Amino acid sequence: MAHLFQPKFLSVLKQGYTKQQFTKDLFAGIIVGIVALPLAIAFAVASGVSPEKGLITAVVAGFIISVLGGSRVQIGGPTGAFIVIVLGILQTYGFNGLLISTMMAGVILILFGLLRLGSLLKFIPHPLIVGFTSGIALVIFSTQIKDALGLTIEELPSAFIPKWGAYFSGLGSMNYWAVGITIVTILITVFFKKVTSKIPGSFVAILVITALVQLLDVPVTTIETVFGEIPNKIELAVPSIEWSELGAYLAPALTIALLGGIESLLSAVVADGMIGGNHRSNTELIAQGVANVVTPLFGGIPATGAIARTATNVKNGGRTPIAGLIHAITLLLIMLFVGKWAKLIPMSCLAGILIVVAYNMSEWRSFVSILKGSGFDILVLLVTFFLTVLVDLTYAIQIGVVLSSLLFMKRMADSGKNATMEVDSDVLENYASLPEGVAIYEISGPFFFASAKQYCSILKSIGSRSRVLIIRMRHVPFIDATGIHNLKAVVSELKHGHTRVILSGVRPEVLKELEKHEVTGLLGEGMILPSFDLAISKAREL
């Protein structure tokens, strides 16, 4: 039982840690620290708090998540997904309320982990995740228009549609210097990787543009204009807690906990795919919880696992939590010795960086792909998306989960109504005569959001030990967007490991969905066959 909650940091130390790996982790940690610097500042400013709050969060939470987490390579800190939530909580409850909500969210996350609820992530459908992620991206983009265009709007509405109305009304105050800085920032952030991938374009953009603005005395708003001096130290900032009022913070705390849990575990799953590892989901939730309890004591904001920074860590050779610790130490040193100069950064430069972040978050390719699929998945996607943008993220997740469940029941009822009795002459096949290197797995029942991860985990395990994997799908009445998303990921991973995948007995309605989402092209020509006998013959050929 204790092993289930053991941090990966301790596991790495027990297994032995080499000097060669430390060199790789050191390099990766420094690079990720540099990548995190502009993002931590930008996320804090966009959330309505001063820049050092983002740096404090990246340092404190990043350190705790690496020490206590269940992933070898997870990088923790503030993320773009929390911008919308933090802004809303600040406007309703103030900064003290934000700190209390974050600490309560931390306690909820710890309880989630201790109750071993980490596996519940599989019950979050893919269209729902894409819907709220795309919605958050659009909201982040909309919050940056004022600074991107240099508009002088004193009171900006918080609601989406009135906010855009205010933008159009205020276009007369546009600052063309700010527009130019925003465009140049976006271009440097996006295209600098063609020069080198070792130094992030956002970091280069901040250095170059801040220097030019100061040298040329360009008339644009800076961080100093809005927030004044930036402290370059970390000190305790314990919130004042009125115990009788804690109930009022339960709703925002639950929102932070749900989003933090989902995002951190999604990031850990992505990291597993990159390093071929397995994270401990419940340990990861406990680490996220502790980080969100402790960080507000120093004035920090909500934190979670950051997918982009975690991927950067892996790509630069980080393979143990030591890289995450070095990332936090790198940020601390930058904050202590050069943080005071951050006040000179133009707000339009930060807006440019966040517009790129919003574009990367948008998942527009997945969004378009789901729109090509079944009406059930499209409904969940659009309802979640519009609720996130126009109402509230908490309602979006809650209604999205309930709607997905109701639609699943409807699909099951329809599939039962349309089912025909099939007589299988080969129900008790003897697999003893299979060609060497061929494995078989049969899926019975709907390939949907609650079963997709479990099926695909088994498929990966079986397929990685075989040259050919036959997946029998004769008893699959339908497949949803989550099932397709997971199946594509498994097929891609197995192809990368030189395992060929054959599907047999696919029903017409399922085949139609596979063709819509280009799974047939991913498998290769002639890899979806109507009968098991033909699949065996194809396996022998391969």
N, C-alpha and C positions, 0 to 999 in steps of 0.2 A: 504493500500500500504506500509506504514512504517513497518508494521509487517513482510512483506515478506523479508525485509533486516535487521531485528533486530538480532543482534548476540545472540547466545544461552547463552552466559555468562550473559547477561541482563535478559533473560528469566528465567534462574536458580535462579538468585537473587530475581526476582519478585515472583517466586513460593515459595520461602523459602528454606533456606539451613541449614541442621541440623549438629550438632556436630559429629554424627555418620558417616555421609557422608564425612565430612572433614577428619576424621581419615582414611577412606578408600582411599580418593583422595590423602592424604599426602603420604601414603604407596606406592600407585601406581605411583605417580609422582616421588618419589625417585628411585624406581626400574627402571622406564623408563629412568630417567636421567643417571643411571649407564649403562643401555643397550645402550643408545645413544652415550656415551663417545667414545668407540672404533670405532663405526661406523662413527661418525662425523670426527674423525681424519683420518680414512682409506679412506673415500670418498673424503676428501680434498686432501690428498696425491695422490690418484689415479687420481684425476682431474688435477694434475699438479700445485696445489697451496700449500702453507705451511699449516701445521696442524691446527694452530689457526684460520685459515679462516673457517674451518669446524665447530669449536667450537663456533665461533662468530655467524655463520649462525644458528646453533641449538638454541643458547640462544635468539638472537634478533627475528628471524623469528618464532621460537617456541612460544615465549611470545605473539607476535602480532597475530598469527593465533589462539591461544587459546582465546584471549580477543575478537577478532572481528569475529571469524569464525561462520559458520552455523551448525557445528556438535558439539555435547556435548563432544565427546571423541577424536576428531582428534588431533594427535601429528604431528607438522610440523618441518621441518628441511631439511638438505641436504639428497639426496637419491641416490641410485646407478644408477638410470635411467639417471641422469644428468651427470654422469662421461664422457660419450662419447661426449655429447654436449659441456661441459665445455672445455674438451681437444681440441676439434676442434676450438672453438672460441678463446682460448688462442693462438693456433698456428697461426691463421689468423689475429686476431685483437689485441693480447696482453692483459695484465691484465686490463688496463684502458678500453679497448673495451669490455671486459667481464662485467665490472661494469655497463657501459652505456647500453649494451644489456639487462642486467638483470633488470635495472630500467625501460627501455622501455617495457619489457615484463610485468612488474608489472602494468604499465599504461594500456596495452592491456587487461590484466586480469580484472582490475577494470571496463573497458568499457564492457567487456563480461558480467560481473555481473550486471551492471546498465541496460544493454540492455536485461537482463533476458535470456541469451543464455545458462544458466546452463543445461537446458533440452536437448540441442543438443548432449549431451554425448550419448543418445540413438541411434544416427545415426552412431556411430562408431561400426562396426561389430566385433563380438568376434574373428574371425580368424585374423583380422587385429591387434587387441590388443595383442593376443598371439604371432603373427608373430613378431611385433616390440619388445615386451618384451623379447622373446627368443633371438632375434638378439642382443639386448643390453646386455643380459647376456653373450652371446658368446664373444662379444667385450670386456666386462669387464674382463672375464677370460683371454682373450688373452693379455690384458695390464699388467697382473700380473705375467706372466711367467718369465720375466727378474728378478724380485725381488724374486720370489718363488725359482728359481734355482740359484740365486746369480750370474747371468751372468754379465760380464764386457763389455757391449756394449755401446759405447759412443753416437752414433747417431742412435736412434731407429726410423725406418720409421713409419709414422702415418697410412698408408694404411694397411688393414688386411693381404693380401697375402705377400707383401714385409716384413711385421713385422715378420711373421712366418719364412720366408726365413732367416732373420737375426738371429732368435733364433737358427735355425738348424746350421747356420754357426758358431755361438758363443758357441756351446755346450762344446767346449774344455775348456772354462773358468769357468765351473760349480763349485760352492762352495758347497761341501757336507754338511757343517754345516748349510748353508741356507736351503738346501733341507730338512734336518732333522727337523729344526725349523718349516718350512712350514707344514710338515706332522703332527708334534705334535700339532701345533696350530689347524689344521683342526679337529684332533681327540678330543681335549679338547672342541672346540667350538660345535661340533656335539653331543658328548656323555656326557658332564658335566650335562645336564638336568636330567640324570638318578640319579645323586647325589642329586640335588635340582633344581627346576625350578625357584626359587626366585632370584638367581644370574646368570646372563648370562655367558655362557661358554667363549664368546669372551673376556669379562672383566677379567675372571680368567686367560685365556691364556696370555693376555698382562702382567698381574702382575707377573705370575710365570716365563714366558720365559724372560722377561726383567731383572728380578732379577738374573736368572741363567746366562744370557749372561754377565752381569756386574761382577758377582762373579767369574765366570770361565774365564773371559776375552776372550770370543769366538770371533774369527775374522770374523764378519759379518757387513754388512752395516746397520747403524741406521738412524733414522730421522735426528739426528745431523749431520751425515756425508753429507747428501744431502741438508738440509735446514739451518743448523747452530742452533743458539739459538732460542727458541720459546718465544715470548712475552706473558706475563700472564696478559694482560690488554686489555680493549676495548677502542678504540679511533676513532675519526672521520677520514675518509679517502675519502673525497669527490673527485670523479673523475673529471679530466679536460675535459670539454665538448666543442667540436667545433660544433656549431649549424649547420654549413653548411655541416658537414659530417654525420649527424644523419641518412640520408637515407641509408648509407652503413650498418647500424646496424639493419635495419628493418627485414631482413631475419633471422638472429640469434635470434632476440627478439621474432619473431613470433614462432620460433621453441620452445624456452623456454616456452612461454605462452601456446602453444598447449599441450606440454607434461606435463607442470605443472598443467594445468586445468584438463586434462584427469586423471592424476595420483591422484590428490587430490580428485576428485569426485568419482573415483573408490574406494579409501580408505574410503571415507565417506559412500558409499553404503555398503561396507563390514562391517563397524562398525555398521550401522543400523541393519544389519542382526544379529549381535552379541548381541545388547542391545534391539532390538525390537523398535527402534526409527525411526525418520524421520529427515534427515538433510535438511537445506535450501541451495540448490545448488548455488543460485546466491549470497547469503551472503558469502558462502564459497569462491567463486571466488574473491569477493571483498577483503576478508581478505588475500587471497593468493597474490593478486595484491599489497596491501599495504605493506605486508611483503617483497615482492621483490623490491619495491621502496625504502624502508627504509634500509634494510639489507646491500646493497652495500655501503651506506654512512659510514658504519663502516668496510668496507673491506670484507664483506661476499659474498658468492656465491649463485646461485639460490636455492630456497627452495620450497618445496611442502608438501602435506600430505604424511606421511610415513606409509604404510600399516602394516609392521611388528611391528613398535613401537606403532601404534594405537591399534593393536591386543593385544600387551603386556599390554598396559594400561587397556584395558577392562578386560583381564583375571585376573589382579591383583586388581580389584575392582573399578577402576576409572570410574566415571559416569557423571562427570561435567567438564567444562573447567578449574576448579581449579587444577585438576591433571596435565594438560598441563602447567599451570603457574609454578607449583612446579617443574616439570621436567626441565623447563628453568632455574629456580633459582638454582636447584641442580647442573646443568652443569656450571653455572656462578661461584658458590662457588668452584667447583673442579678446574675450569680454573684459578681462582685467587690465590688459595692456593697451589695446587699441579701440575698445568699445566706445570711448568718449567721442571718437570721430564719426560714429554712426549718425550723429545728429545732423550731419551735413548732407545725407543722402536725400535726393529729391523725391517727393511723393510720387511723381509721375514715373520715376524709374521703378519704384516698388510696384506701381500699378501694372507696368509692362510685364514684370516677372510674374505677377499673379494672374494676368490674362493668359500667359503661357501655361501656368499651373492649371487654370480652369479648362483650357483646351485639352490638356493631357488627361484631366479627370473625366472629361465629358463622355468617354467611351462611345463616341458617335458611331463607330463601326459596329459595335455590339447592338446599339440602339436600332440602327438600320436593319441589321440582320434579324432581330426579333420581330420587326415590323413586317418581315417577309413570311413569318411563321403563322401559327394558328391564332385564331381570334381570341382565344382564352389568354394566351401569353401577351398579346397586344393590349388587351384590356388591363391586365395587371400592370404592365409597363407604363401605359399612359395615365392611369389613375394615380399611381405612385409618383410619377414625374410631376403632374400638375398639382397634386396635393403638396409636394415638397416645395414647389416654386410659389404657389399662391396661398397656401395655408400654413402648414407646419410639418417639420420632418417627423415628429413623434406620431402625429395622426397618419402620415404617409406610411410609416412602417406598420403600425397597428392595423390599419384598414387593408394594406397590401397583403399581410399575412392571412387575415380573415377571408378576404376575397379569393386568394389563391386556394385556400382550403375548400371554400364553397364551389369554386369552379372545378376543382379536382373531383369532388363528389358528383358534379354534373357530368364530367367526362366519363367517370366510371359507370354511371347510370346509362349513358349513351352507348358506351362500348358493350355493356351487358345486353342492351336492347338489340344492338346490331350483330351480336355474336352468332355464329353458326356452329353447330356441333361438328367437330372434326374427329375422325377416327384415325389415330396414329398407329400405323402398322409397326412403327419402330419405337414404341414407348420404352421398351426395355432393351435398348441397344447394348451390344457388347463392345466396349471401347478397347478391349485388349489387343485388337489387331491394328490399332492406329499406327501410322508411320512414325518413326522416331523423330522427336523434336516438334511434334504436333500436340497442342493442348486444346481442350474444349471447355467452354463455360456456357451454361444455359441460363438465360434470364427469363423468369416467369413472373408475369404481372407488369403493371405500368412502369415505364422507365421515367420516373418523375422526380420532383425536387427533393422528396424525403428519402428516396432510395438511391438516387444517382451517385452520391459520393461513396456509399458503401459498395455498390456494384463496381464502380470504377477503381476503387482501392483493390478489390479482389482481382479485377482484370489486369491491373498493373503488376500485381504480385505474380500471377500465373504467367502472363505474357513475357515478363522479363526473363523467365527461365526456359522459354521456348523459341523456336524459329518461326513457327506459324501458330496463331491463335484463332480458333474458330469460335465465334460467338453465335449461339443459336437464339433466335428471337421469334420463334413461331408462336410463343405464348405472350408476346408483348402487344397489348391492345392499342397503346399509344405512347408517344414519347414527347415530353414537353421541352421548352427552351433550356431548362437546367440540365436535363438529360443529354440533350444535343451538345451543350457547352462542355460538359464533363467528358462525354464520349470523344469529342474532337481532341480534347487535351490528352486523353489516354492514347488515342491512335497516333497523335503526333509524337508523344514520348516514346511509344513502342517502336515507331518507324525510325526514330533517332537511334534507338538501340538495335536496329536491324531485325525487328520482329514484324512479320507481315500479319495483317488482321483480315479475316474473312467473316462476313456476316451471312448467316443462312436462315431461310424460312421467314424472311422479313415480310410482314403484312403490307398490302398496298397503301393503306393510310399512313403507316410508319415510313415506308419507302418514300412517299411523297414529301414528308417533312425532312428526311435525310437529303433528298435532292435539292429542296429549297435552300437548305443551309450548307450546301456544297460538301457534305460529308462523303458523298460518292466520289468526288474528285480527290479528296484527301486519301481515301482508301486505295484508289487506283482502279483502272478499268478491269471489269470482270471480277471484282472482289465481293459483290453482293449477289448471292445465288439463291434460287428459289427452294432448293432442297438440300438436305444434309449430305446425300450421296454425292451430289455435284461439288459440294464444299470439300469433301474428303478427296475427290479426284483433283481438285485445284490445289489442295495442300500437298498432294504427292508431286504435282508438277513443280511446285515452289521448292 
